[in-house]
Amino acid sequence: MLKIENLCVSLAGSPILRSLSLDIHAGTTIAIVGRNGAGKTTLLRSIMGLIPATSGEMHLDEHNLMRSAAHLRTSLGIGYAPEDRVIFPTLSVQENLELPCEILELSSQEVEERLAHVLDVVPQLKPMLARSGAALSGGQGKMVALGRALMVGSAIVLLDEPFQGLAPALALQYSEALGRLRTSRPDLSVVITESNSALLTDIPNQILTIERGSFVEAIH
Ligand SMILES: Nc1ncnc2c1ncn2[C@@H]1O[C@H](COP(=O)(O)OP(=O)(O)OP(=O)(O)O)[C@@H](O)[C@H]1O
């Protein structure tokens, strides 16, 4: 499914990702755990094509991601919920959710079907749909960012530190949403980064530890 080989990324002339390799099979949930600054966000942003790689290979099935611009990666079914959420304050929650569908040029019926599915997985979004993006708490913004990633993430979703800063009740709701996702979309792959592995409970099938831009051990 997603296969990364010897990925190297430098930022401002410094090596940040050092020859990372990762093989994610369809339907698996992988957690990447590492301290602040270990390279988690850089990895997800380079998978999305938002940061150029210095060298390495990256394929989603038969598609060579290294040759695909960021918007094409979205079209291939990669959804991304960034750590800082990026909720547009002048748009409603529904508009925020539907925004990435514009890249895919989906019919309004397809957008409606995807939204219905996302609301089944994250029902907390239903009463918020008409609310302004500016009126959301940080935790609610994380739920919207999850929903938005699911609107386009038909193959894989990348969730950057989803549990950071979530109150316990919201963290539980987020975990429950991921549980429903497993059942409703068994082929979807999920990558979660976290700095605190205790927040992950039993969600991932596999946990990898990243330190200074390299994977150091597989915990299980
Ligand atoms: N635009 C940039 N220019 C230069 N260095 C950067 C840039 N963005 C990030 N870095 C550096 O890259 C390293 C990895 O950062 P990254 O954000 O990927 O870490 P992280 O594991 O996601 O941690 P955090 O939880 O703090 O976001 C850090 O040393 C950071 O200072």
The ligand as a Gaussian input file, in Angstrom:
#p B3LYP/6-31G(d) Opt

LIG

0 1
 N       10.885000      24.890000       8.541000
 C       11.879000      24.360000       9.237000
 N       13.170000      24.773000       9.065000
 C       14.175000      24.227000       9.758000
 N       14.043000      23.245000      10.658000
 C       12.795000      22.798000      10.888000
 C       11.660000      23.321000      10.199000
 N       10.554000      22.664000      10.631000
 C       10.983000      21.778000      11.558000
 N       12.317000      21.859000      11.701000
 C       13.142000      21.039000      12.608000
 O       12.966000      19.686000      12.221000
 C       13.006000      18.841000      13.360000
 C       11.783000      17.935000      13.325000
 O       10.618000      18.734000      13.501000
 P        9.168000      18.090000      13.468000
 O        8.172000      19.197000      13.567000
 O        9.074000      17.157000      12.329000
 O        9.179000      17.251000      14.823000
 P        8.001000      16.497000      15.558000
 O        8.518000      15.148000      15.899000
 O        6.747000      16.567000      14.774000
 O        7.872000      17.307000      16.898000
 P        6.723000      18.303000      17.410000
 O        5.836000      17.448000      18.197000
 O        7.468000      19.291000      18.215000
 O        6.079000      18.902000      16.196000
 C       13.092000      19.752000      14.569000
 O       14.434000      19.783000      14.984000
 C       12.671000      21.092000      14.035000
 O       13.318000      22.118000      14.741000

